[in-house]
């Protein structure tokens, strides 16, 4: 059993970069100081200039979710295919129940940043359709890991998918299940040395890890050995996407709890950064020292900007500012 972690609240003085977005997610900080996000309910990929001006890069029917810059300068996007339907309540926008009549199927897509052309790379793995791809991370070896959060159907079949974590090549040549089964895997990231794969589970509120033993391969799960669970949230909090910082902390968007949960790699110490948005989905690091943090406050449609107390980890294919 992991020890009960020591927890402290860390207040950050956030400013608002932009508002009016339709469920922003998947932030990617670019070298010129601008930002790219997906709008899951707005169904588009959006560029945000440093002054907050927004421009649509591409329309993306479905539910664009996670995004990452690839080795060819294109943006690679997880599209959940409208696995959720928007609910507007008290001036906020929430991801709501699955509506099968609107569902387009899950996919991994490539977006040309100059032309806005969207190409489907993967819609299935070994004949099994992707259900609701959620987040991805490039490994610097020509491929990426991604999660499939699955579909929770509360109104119809009253079922929830058992899904997987995948490894795929950026050129569209191969895709494989790397970890199966997985329970609502969401955010995903890598350690600085590329030896550890981290992911967050939405519904269990857990952060897990596995050791990487080769390109696209992880060590088998030892059912009778030490747990691969690094951290479990208290209460009824849910976890979303994550970003790893330069000191190895795993920083996870926390739903209901309204903030970012920052977990030391050994799980023994936790910081919580409040954002006042109950659907705080994701974050990324930018700026010359990688201490500028961009947070997607999705229910209020805002991007929040602040100074993190540790530098972020530079991601594969991201040049320095």
The 8 nearest C-alpha neighbors of each residue, nearest first, counted from 0:
[[1, 2, 226, 225, 228, 3, 229, 227],
 [0, 2, 3, 229, 266, 230, 267, 228],
 [3, 1, 4, 0, 267, 266, 5, 230],
 [2, 4, 1, 5, 267, 266, 268, 230],
 [5, 3, 267, 268, 2, 6, 269, 266],
 [4, 6, 268, 269, 267, 3, 7, 270],
 [7, 5, 269, 270, 268, 4, 8, 271],
 [6, 8, 270, 271, 9, 269, 5, 268],
 [7, 9, 271, 270, 272, 10, 6, 273],
 [10, 8, 272, 271, 270, 7, 11, 273],
 [9, 11, 272, 8, 273, 12, 271, 274],
 [12, 10, 13, 9, 305, 272, 306, 307],
 [11, 13, 305, 10, 14, 306, 304, 274],
 [14, 12, 305, 304, 11, 303, 15, 306],
 [13, 15, 304, 303, 16, 305, 12, 302],
 [14, 16, 303, 17, 302, 304, 13, 301],
 [17, 15, 51, 302, 303, 14, 304, 18],
 [18, 16, 51, 302, 301, 15, 19, 303],
 [17, 19, 301, 300, 20, 302, 16, 15],
 [20, 18, 300, 301, 21, 17, 299, 22],
 [19, 21, 300, 18, 22, 23, 301, 38],
 [20, 22, 41, 40, 38, 300, 23, 19],
 [23, 21, 297, 38, 39, 300, 40, 20],
 [24, 22, 38, 297, 37, 295, 21, 20],
 [25, 23, 37, 295, 26, 36, 64, 281],
 [24, 26, 65, 66, 36, 37, 64, 281],
 [27, 25, 36, 35, 24, 283, 282, 28],
 [26, 28, 35, 34, 36, 29, 283, 25],
 [29, 27, 34, 285, 33, 35, 26, 284],
 [30, 28, 33, 31, 32, 34, 27, 35],
 [29, 31, 320, 32, 319, 318, 28, 33],
 [32, 30, 29, 33, 320, 28, 34, 49],
 [33, 31, 30, 29, 49, 286, 34, 28],
 [32, 34, 48, 49, 29, 31, 47, 28],
 [35, 33, 28, 47, 27, 29, 46, 48],
 [34, 36, 46, 27, 45, 26, 47, 28],
 [37, 35, 26, 45, 25, 24, 44, 23],
 [36, 38, 44, 24, 23, 25, 43, 45],
 [39, 37, 23, 41, 22, 21, 43, 42],
 [38, 40, 62, 63, 42, 22, 41, 64],
 [39, 41, 42, 21, 22, 38, 62, 85],
 [40, 42, 21, 38, 39, 43, 22, 20],
 [43, 41, 59, 39, 40, 60, 38, 62],
 [42, 44, 58, 59, 38, 57, 41, 37],
 [45, 43, 37, 57, 56, 36, 55, 38],
 [44, 46, 55, 36, 56, 35, 54, 37],
 [45, 47, 35, 54, 53, 34, 55, 56],
 [48, 46, 53, 34, 52, 51, 33, 35],
 [47, 49, 33, 52, 51, 50, 53, 46],
 [50, 48, 33, 51, 32, 47, 52, 34],
 [49, 51, 48, 52, 16, 47, 17, 33],
 [52, 50, 17, 48, 16, 49, 47, 53],
 [51, 53, 48, 47, 50, 54, 49, 17],
 [54, 52, 47, 46, 51, 48, 45, 55],
 [55, 53, 46, 45, 56, 47, 52, 48],
 [54, 56, 45, 57, 44, 46, 53, 43],
 [57, 55, 115, 45, 44, 54, 46, 112],
 [58, 56, 115, 44, 55, 43, 59, 116],
 [57, 59, 43, 42, 60, 44, 56, 55],
 [58, 60, 43, 42, 57, 61, 63, 44],
 [61, 59, 42, 58, 62, 43, 80, 63],
 [62, 60, 80, 81, 42, 103, 59, 63],
 [61, 63, 81, 39, 79, 80, 78, 42],
 [64, 62, 78, 39, 77, 37, 42, 79],
 [63, 65, 77, 133, 78, 39, 24, 62],
 [64, 66, 134, 25, 77, 133, 76, 135],
 [67, 65, 76, 25, 75, 77, 74, 135],
 [68, 66, 75, 74, 69, 136, 27, 76],
 [67, 69, 74, 73, 72, 75, 316, 70],
 [68, 70, 72, 71, 73, 74, 316, 67],
 [71, 69, 316, 72, 141, 68, 73, 139],
 [72, 70, 69, 73, 68, 316, 74, 169],
 [73, 71, 69, 70, 68, 74, 112, 111],
 [74, 72, 111, 69, 71, 110, 112, 68],
 [73, 75, 68, 110, 67, 109, 69, 76],
 [74, 76, 109, 67, 66, 108, 68, 110],
 [77, 75, 66, 108, 65, 107, 78, 109],
 [76, 78, 107, 132, 65, 64, 133, 63],
 [77, 79, 63, 62, 106, 80, 64, 105],
 [80, 78, 131, 105, 62, 132, 82, 81],
 [79, 81, 61, 103, 104, 105, 62, 78],
 [82, 80, 61, 62, 83, 102, 79, 103],
 [81, 83, 97, 79, 80, 150, 131, 102],
 [84, 82, 97, 81, 95, 96, 94, 85],
 [85, 83, 95, 96, 94, 97, 86, 98],
 [84, 86, 94, 95, 93, 92, 87, 83],
 [85, 87, 93, 95, 92, 94, 88, 84],
 [88, 86, 92, 91, 93, 85, 90, 89],
 [87, 89, 91, 90, 86, 92, 93, 298],
 [90, 88, 91, 87, 92, 86, 299, 298],
 [89, 91, 88, 87, 92, 299, 298, 93],
 [92, 90, 298, 299, 88, 89, 87, 93],
 [91, 93, 87, 298, 86, 88, 85, 299],
 [92, 94, 86, 298, 85, 95, 87, 91],
 [95, 93, 85, 83, 84, 86, 92, 96],
 [94, 96, 84, 85, 83, 86, 93, 97],
 [97, 95, 83, 84, 98, 153, 152, 94],
 [96, 98, 83, 82, 152, 84, 99, 95],
 [97, 99, 100, 101, 96, 102, 84, 83],
 [100, 98, 102, 101, 97, 82, 103, 81],
 [99, 101, 98, 102, 103, 97, 81, 82],
 [102, 100, 99, 98, 103, 81, 80, 97],
 [101, 103, 99, 81, 80, 100, 104, 82],
 [104, 102, 80, 61, 101, 81, 105, 60],
 [105, 103, 80, 102, 130, 106, 79, 129],
 [104, 106, 79, 80, 130, 131, 129, 78],
 [107, 105, 122, 78, 121, 108, 129, 77],
 [106, 108, 77, 121, 120, 76, 78, 119],
 [107, 109, 119, 76, 120, 118, 75, 106],
 [108, 110, 75, 118, 117, 74, 76, 119],
 [111, 109, 117, 74, 116, 73, 115, 112],
 [112, 110, 73, 115, 116, 113, 114, 109],
 [111, 113, 115, 73, 114, 110, 74, 56],
 [114, 112, 111, 115, 56, 116, 73, 110],
 [113, 115, 116, 111, 112, 56, 110, 57],
 [116, 114, 57, 111, 56, 112, 113, 110],
 [115, 117, 111, 114, 110, 118, 57, 112],
 [116, 118, 110, 109, 115, 108, 111, 119],
 [119, 117, 109, 108, 120, 110, 116, 111],
 [118, 120, 108, 121, 107, 109, 106, 117],
 [121, 119, 171, 108, 107, 118, 109, 122],
 [122, 120, 107, 106, 123, 119, 171, 108],
 [121, 123, 106, 129, 128, 105, 107, 120],
 [124, 122, 128, 129, 127, 121, 126, 125],
 [123, 125, 127, 126, 174, 175, 128, 129],
 [126, 124, 127, 123, 175, 174, 128, 176],
 [125, 127, 124, 123, 128, 122, 129, 175],
 [126, 128, 123, 124, 125, 129, 122, 130],
 [129, 127, 123, 122, 130, 126, 124, 105],
 [128, 130, 123, 105, 122, 131, 106, 127],
 [129, 131, 105, 149, 128, 104, 132, 147],
 [130, 132, 79, 105, 149, 147, 148, 133],
 [133, 131, 147, 77, 79, 146, 78, 105],
 [132, 134, 77, 64, 147, 65, 146, 148],
 [135, 133, 65, 145, 146, 186, 77, 185],
 [136, 134, 145, 144, 187, 65, 143, 146],
 [135, 137, 143, 144, 188, 67, 138, 187],
 [136, 138, 143, 139, 142, 315, 144, 135],
 [137, 139, 143, 140, 142, 315, 136, 141],
 [140, 138, 315, 141, 137, 142, 316, 70],
 [141, 139, 138, 142, 214, 137, 143, 168],
 [142, 140, 139, 169, 168, 70, 138, 143],
 [143, 141, 168, 169, 167, 140, 138, 137],
 [142, 144, 137, 136, 138, 167, 166, 168],
 [143, 145, 166, 136, 135, 165, 167, 137],
 [146, 144, 135, 165, 134, 164, 166, 143],
 [145, 147, 164, 133, 134, 184, 132, 185],
 [146, 148, 132, 131, 149, 133, 163, 162],
 [147, 149, 183, 184, 131, 185, 133, 132],
 [150, 148, 131, 160, 130, 147, 162, 183],
 [151, 149, 160, 159, 82, 152, 131, 130],
 [150, 152, 159, 158, 153, 160, 149, 97],
 [153, 151, 157, 158, 97, 154, 155, 156],
 [152, 154, 157, 155, 151, 158, 96, 156],
 [153, 155, 152, 157, 156, 96, 97, 98],
 [156, 154, 157, 152, 153, 158, 97, 98],
 [155, 157, 158, 152, 154, 153, 159, 151],
 [158, 156, 153, 152, 155, 154, 159, 151],
 [157, 159, 152, 156, 151, 153, 160, 155],
 [160, 158, 151, 150, 152, 161, 157, 149],
 [161, 159, 149, 150, 162, 151, 158, 183],
 [160, 162, 182, 181, 180, 159, 149, 163],
 [161, 163, 181, 180, 160, 149, 147, 182],
 [164, 162, 179, 181, 180, 178, 147, 165],
 [163, 165, 146, 178, 177, 145, 176, 147],
 [166, 164, 176, 177, 145, 144, 175, 163],
 [165, 167, 144, 215, 175, 143, 174, 177],
 [168, 166, 174, 142, 143, 173, 175, 165],
 [167, 169, 142, 170, 173, 171, 141, 172],
 [170, 168, 142, 171, 141, 167, 143, 69],
 [169, 171, 168, 172, 141, 120, 173, 142],
 [172, 170, 120, 169, 168, 173, 121, 167],
 [171, 173, 170, 168, 174, 169, 167, 120],
 [174, 172, 168, 167, 171, 175, 170, 166],
 [173, 175, 167, 166, 124, 168, 165, 176],
 [176, 174, 166, 165, 177, 124, 167, 173],
 [175, 177, 165, 178, 164, 163, 166, 179],
 [176, 178, 165, 164, 166, 175, 216, 179],
 [179, 177, 164, 163, 176, 180, 165, 181],
 [180, 178, 163, 181, 164, 177, 176, 162],
 [179, 181, 163, 162, 178, 161, 182, 164],
 [180, 182, 163, 162, 179, 184, 161, 183],
 [181, 183, 184, 161, 200, 162, 180, 202],
 [182, 184, 148, 200, 201, 202, 185, 149],
 [185, 183, 200, 148, 146, 182, 199, 181],
 [184, 186, 199, 148, 200, 239, 240, 133],
 [240, 187, 185, 241, 199, 198, 134, 239],
 [186, 188, 198, 197, 135, 241, 134, 136],
 [189, 187, 197, 136, 196, 242, 243, 198],
 [188, 190, 196, 195, 193, 197, 191, 243],
 [189, 191, 193, 195, 192, 194, 247, 196],
 [190, 192, 193, 189, 312, 245, 247, 194],
 [193, 191, 190, 194, 195, 189, 247, 211],
 [192, 194, 190, 191, 189, 195, 138, 211],
 [195, 193, 211, 192, 210, 190, 196, 212],
 [194, 196, 210, 190, 211, 189, 193, 209],
 [195, 197, 189, 208, 209, 188, 210, 211],
 [198, 196, 208, 188, 187, 207, 189, 195],
 [197, 199, 187, 186, 207, 206, 208, 188],
 [198, 200, 206, 186, 185, 205, 184, 238],
 [201, 199, 184, 183, 205, 204, 185, 203],
 [200, 202, 238, 237, 204, 183, 239, 203],
 [201, 203, 204, 237, 200, 183, 238, 182],
 [204, 202, 205, 200, 201, 237, 182, 231],
 [203, 205, 237, 232, 238, 201, 202, 231],
 [206, 204, 231, 200, 203, 230, 199, 207],
 [205, 207, 199, 230, 229, 198, 228, 200],
 [208, 206, 228, 229, 227, 198, 197, 199],
 [207, 209, 197, 196, 227, 198, 195, 228],
 [210, 208, 196, 195, 217, 211, 227, 218],
 [209, 211, 195, 217, 218, 194, 212, 196],
 [210, 212, 217, 194, 195, 216, 213, 218],
 [211, 213, 217, 216, 218, 210, 214, 194],
 [214, 212, 216, 211, 215, 217, 194, 218],
 [213, 215, 216, 212, 140, 211, 142, 217],
 [214, 216, 166, 213, 177, 217, 144, 211],
 [217, 215, 213, 214, 212, 211, 177, 218],
 [218, 216, 211, 212, 210, 209, 219, 177],
 [217, 219, 210, 212, 211, 220, 209, 216],
 [220, 218, 221, 217, 209, 178, 210, 216],
 [219, 221, 222, 218, 209, 227, 224, 217],
 [222, 220, 224, 223, 219, 225, 226, 218],
 [223, 221, 224, 220, 226, 225, 219, 227],
 [222, 224, 221, 225, 226, 220, 227, 219],
 [223, 225, 221, 222, 226, 220, 227, 0],
 [226, 224, 227, 223, 221, 222, 0, 228],
 [225, 227, 228, 224, 0, 222, 229, 221],
 [226, 228, 207, 208, 229, 225, 209, 220],
 [229, 227, 207, 226, 230, 206, 208, 205],
 [230, 228, 266, 207, 206, 227, 265, 208],
 [229, 231, 206, 266, 205, 228, 232, 207],
 [232, 230, 205, 204, 206, 233, 229, 228],
 [231, 233, 204, 236, 205, 234, 230, 235],
 [234, 232, 231, 235, 236, 204, 230, 237],
 [235, 233, 236, 232, 204, 237, 256, 231],
 [234, 236, 237, 233, 232, 255, 204, 256],
 [237, 235, 255, 256, 234, 254, 204, 232],
 [238, 236, 204, 254, 201, 202, 253, 235],
 [239, 237, 201, 253, 204, 254, 252, 200],
 [238, 240, 252, 280, 186, 185, 201, 253],
 [186, 241, 239, 281, 252, 251, 185, 280],
 [240, 242, 251, 186, 250, 281, 252, 187],
 [243, 241, 250, 249, 283, 188, 282, 244],
 [242, 244, 249, 248, 247, 250, 312, 188],
 [243, 245, 311, 312, 247, 246, 248, 310],
 [246, 244, 312, 311, 247, 310, 243, 191],
 [247, 245, 244, 248, 309, 310, 312, 311],
 [248, 246, 244, 245, 264, 243, 249, 190],
 [247, 249, 263, 262, 264, 244, 243, 246],
 [248, 250, 243, 262, 261, 242, 251, 247],
 [251, 249, 261, 242, 241, 260, 243, 262],
 [252, 250, 241, 260, 259, 240, 253, 261],
 [251, 253, 280, 259, 281, 239, 279, 240],
 [254, 252, 238, 258, 259, 256, 279, 257],
 [253, 255, 278, 237, 256, 277, 257, 279],
 [254, 256, 277, 257, 236, 278, 253, 237],
 [255, 257, 254, 253, 236, 258, 277, 237],
 [258, 256, 277, 276, 255, 275, 254, 274],
 [257, 259, 273, 274, 253, 272, 279, 256],
 [258, 260, 252, 272, 251, 253, 271, 261],
 [259, 261, 271, 251, 250, 270, 253, 262],
 [262, 260, 250, 270, 269, 249, 271, 259],
 [263, 261, 269, 249, 248, 266, 250, 264],
 [262, 264, 248, 266, 268, 265, 269, 267],
 [265, 263, 266, 248, 247, 262, 249, 229],
 [264, 266, 267, 263, 229, 268, 262, 230],
 [267, 265, 229, 263, 264, 230, 268, 262],
 [268, 266, 4, 265, 5, 2, 263, 269],
 [267, 269, 5, 4, 263, 266, 6, 262],
 [270, 268, 262, 6, 261, 5, 263, 4],
 [269, 271, 261, 7, 6, 8, 260, 9],
 [272, 270, 260, 8, 259, 9, 261, 7],
 [271, 273, 259, 9, 258, 10, 8, 260],
 [274, 272, 258, 275, 257, 271, 259, 10],
 [273, 275, 258, 276, 257, 272, 279, 259],
 [276, 274, 257, 273, 277, 258, 279, 296],
 [275, 277, 257, 274, 278, 279, 296, 298],
 [278, 276, 257, 255, 254, 279, 256, 275],
 [279, 277, 254, 298, 276, 297, 280, 296],
 [280, 278, 296, 252, 276, 258, 277, 257],
 [281, 279, 252, 239, 278, 295, 240, 24],
 [280, 282, 252, 240, 295, 294, 241, 24],
 [283, 281, 294, 293, 295, 26, 242, 292],
 [282, 284, 293, 292, 26, 242, 27, 294],
 [283, 285, 292, 311, 289, 291, 290, 293],
 [286, 284, 289, 291, 28, 292, 290, 287],
 [285, 287, 289, 291, 288, 320, 290, 32],
 [288, 286, 320, 289, 319, 285, 290, 291],
 [287, 289, 290, 286, 310, 285, 291, 311],
 [290, 288, 285, 286, 311, 310, 284, 291],
 [291, 289, 310, 307, 288, 306, 311, 292],
 [292, 290, 306, 285, 286, 284, 289, 305],
 [291, 293, 284, 305, 304, 283, 307, 306],
 [292, 294, 304, 282, 283, 303, 284, 302],
 [295, 293, 282, 303, 302, 281, 296, 292],
 [296, 294, 302, 281, 297, 23, 24, 280],
 [297, 295, 279, 301, 276, 302, 299, 300],
 [296, 298, 22, 300, 23, 299, 278, 295],
 [297, 299, 92, 91, 278, 300, 93, 296],
 [298, 300, 91, 297, 301, 296, 92, 276],
 [301, 299, 20, 297, 19, 18, 22, 298],
 [302, 300, 18, 296, 17, 299, 303, 20],
 [301, 303, 295, 16, 17, 294, 296, 15],
 [302, 304, 15, 294, 14, 293, 13, 16],
 [305, 303, 293, 14, 13, 292, 15, 294],
 [306, 304, 13, 292, 291, 12, 307, 14],
 [305, 307, 291, 290, 292, 308, 11, 304],
 [308, 306, 290, 309, 292, 291, 305, 310],
 [307, 309, 306, 310, 290, 11, 9, 311],
 [310, 308, 307, 290, 311, 244, 245, 246],
 [311, 309, 290, 289, 245, 244, 288, 312],
 [310, 312, 244, 289, 245, 284, 290, 313],
 [311, 313, 245, 244, 314, 243, 310, 191],
 [314, 312, 311, 317, 315, 289, 245, 284],
 [315, 313, 317, 312, 316, 137, 136, 138],
 [314, 316, 139, 317, 137, 138, 313, 69],
 [317, 315, 70, 69, 314, 318, 68, 139],
 [316, 318, 315, 314, 319, 313, 68, 30],
 [319, 317, 30, 316, 320, 29, 313, 315],
 [318, 320, 30, 317, 287, 313, 286, 29],
 [319, 30, 287, 286, 31, 318, 32, 29]]
